[in-house]
Amino acid sequence: MNTSNVIRVVAAGIIGCTLCSAQQRNYNPGTMSLDINRISLAMNRLMGDGGLQSQFSWNLTGDNRASTETFFWPADRWQSNMLYQIFNPLSLDDSGILDENGVARPMFTRGDALTNYGKTDWALETRRYRPPHITVDGIALDPPYRWAVDPSLPCDIKLEFEDVLGQFGIRSHVEIFAFSNPVHGDYFIWKATHKFTGELKLPRESSVAKDTLPDQTIRFWWPLAFSFGPTKAGERASIGTFAYEGEDDLDSWFKRKSELVTGRPRDSLAVAYYWDSWVPNGRAYPNGSTDDTGDPDRVTGYLHSTQIPGFALLQADRSASDRTDDVSQPYAMPHATIIKDLWGRRDIDLKKTYRGDDSRGKFPPDAITAGFSTSPEKGPMRFVTTGPYSLTKDRSTGRVDSITFVYAVGVGSISKSEADTVGRLWLNGGSLDGQPVTDSMKSAYILRGRDSLWKAIDRAYWAWDRMSRSQPVPAPPPPPDIAVTSGPDRIEVAWSYPDAGYFKDPVAGVDDWRAWRVYRKRGAYYVNDPLDQSAGEEWVMIHETTDRNATSYIDRDIQRGVNYYYAVTAVDDGAQNTAGPNPGTPLESSRYATRSQLPAASFKPGLSEGGKVRVVPNPATVASGALGFTGTPDKILFVNLPVKCTLRIFTETGDLVTTIPHYGTADHAWGQRTDTNQYVASGIYILAVTESADLDGNPLEDQFVKFVIVR
């Protein structure tokens, strides 16, 4: 396909998606998910106090992923969730705004100052391909997909919604674009168009004239904060619990010239970012230091919190009548905090703080360097503020002005190996490049992650430049459906595409498929999960084939009783990857999209003879961390069981702990819990295997095995 045809295809995709949106908007939307790259983001209007655009969700703390923050990076790391809020505190000029009664208000029309509470009118999630079907031992893990599918979409996932911001009579239309291309896996693009409709309520709630603001022109600055807390990734390893609101995080900004985009007026980008700093009066580490920057592991020294999330303005309209990019924007990148400002103030000058016109300045460095504080403060917020703008609403002429801003939101970090090396040397008093790894050197290494963040932001700018000119972003093949099945001394992984069209390049339409790849994670589902007991288990590729018809793999390199997780990807030949970073490199579908989220474990068929039962491990030394099953430290395995039997576990004194009926396999896992779901204590126990029979129902002898538990 030549370039002109490609452009026509992409342009048609944008038009088609617009039509799709109009037809399939959901006015009672559930959660929308961005889950095809290293970022895992869920947009849920119930997560916090505002609509989808204004979310205050950092009060949702804890270790249960289902009920905590909804931004994870990288998506396969344990506790990679990063505390965050999205905050849009519109800042009016001194003329203020006329409320529904015609009364001039200096800051707001009702409610709390500047918080821009919104209600979501409608939402839509659109994907280039439906999510893959994933089953483990016959259990379907993916719920029915109820959103839209559009093969001509210019990205892999597009989240779209409109919020009515009743504080200021503004309707905001937000589009979020994300890509499965691994080169573009560390960011998403956020495009927001704010229209001065005067609406104070959703259309279905509006009933009287005073539900709309009177005609007028407002002049304002628009601050936006994506407030991240990379501390959330590792604070449990550092302080033993979760803090509340970014207790030891700092925010700052930098500006760099684009390395990928040329020919646009905006050749440099200003990036707001956050990083994990130190907890004042923290508990000392074994090396005597109290500096927990990066959240070093107290046993290994590994730096858990090296993430540096950030965001940058990619494009801003000059005015409501001029859509060209205003390179003088952003107006400011001010600093504030949730305690002292967002919830702590209601004075008229608060709007100056958010637009950068107070004593803190328009472009201050981090709070400590700037002298605002002597230690990290709770709830840091860094804004990208644009303005001033004027928008007019005039019912007589049908005039309803709007303004559009485009942002990139991304994450960077030093590598996992650097986090391990630097942290270990710091903890153990080692040297790097001939220099002792001090607290300050550790911090300097962590801040090198800004280079990684910059690459993500610059790639987002490149992608936005392509999209804005109706040119495609190279795309990998879609992920296949997968099924994982536990078997006797084996685990089988099977995969398939719904139809042959999936083998064609999503952008160019030519068949460029090259290979299937199978990945595996041993032990716990997440990397660095404490259940792995510092075993260092990673997701690793275990199989690759260039035969497109070879769609199954039997994994025999496994240990009975150990949990395994799998993912399958497709790889193209790179021939269609002709633009952007690393041209010609084969592109691989998202491994994150096909991960099996339930464990599979091999087993041995039940025996038809007695006298073989064993307990593994024995002794089971949980307290010393020597238990043999990575990812499931409380597991005890009873092996060589008959086909049918009853398992009873007694204490040494004869008290019954639990009774377990068993049928089929030669193995049975026990989690050291009683019939009342309490963990057993250390001691000597007896496994009684009774009422045994072979496959034909012939009785087998009873068996008794003594074993030891040390907790």
Buried (B, 14 or more C-beta within 10 A) or exposed (E): EEEEEBBEBBBEBBEBBEEBBEEBBBEEBBEBBBBBBBBBBBBBBEBBBBBBBBBBBBBBBEEEBEEBBBBBBBBBBBBBBBBBBBBBBBBBBEEBBBBBEEEEBEBBBEEBBBBBBBBBBBBBBBBBBBBBBBBBBEEEBBEEEEBBBBBBBBBBBBBBBBBBBBBBBBBBBBBBBBBBBBBBBBBBBBBBBBBBBBBBBBEEEBEEEBBBBBBBBBBBBBBBBBBBBBBBBBBBBBBEEBBEBBBBBBBBBBEBEBEBBEEBEBEEBBBBBBBBBBBEEBEEBEBEBEBBBBBBBBEBBBBBBBBBBBBBBBBBBBEBEEBEBBEEBBBBBBBBBBBBBBEEBEEEEBBBBBBBBBEBBBBBBBBBEBEBBEBBBBBBBBBBBBBBBBBBBEEEEEBBBBBBBBBBBBBBBBEBEBBBBBBBBBBEEEEBEEEEBEBEBBBEBBBBBBEBBBBBBBBBBBBBBBBBEBBBBBBBBBBBBBBBBBBEEBBBBBBBBEEEEBBBBBBBBEBBBBBBBBBBBBBBBBBBBBBBBEEBBBBEEBBEBEEBEEBBBEBEEBEBBBBBBBBBBBBBBBEBBEEBBEEEBBBBBBBBBBBBEBBBBBBBBBBEEBEEBBBBBBBBBBEEEEBBBBBBBBBBBBBBBBBBBBBBBBBEEEEEBBEBEBEEBBBBBBEBEEEEEEEBEEEEBBBBBEBBBBEEEEEBEEBEBEBBBEB
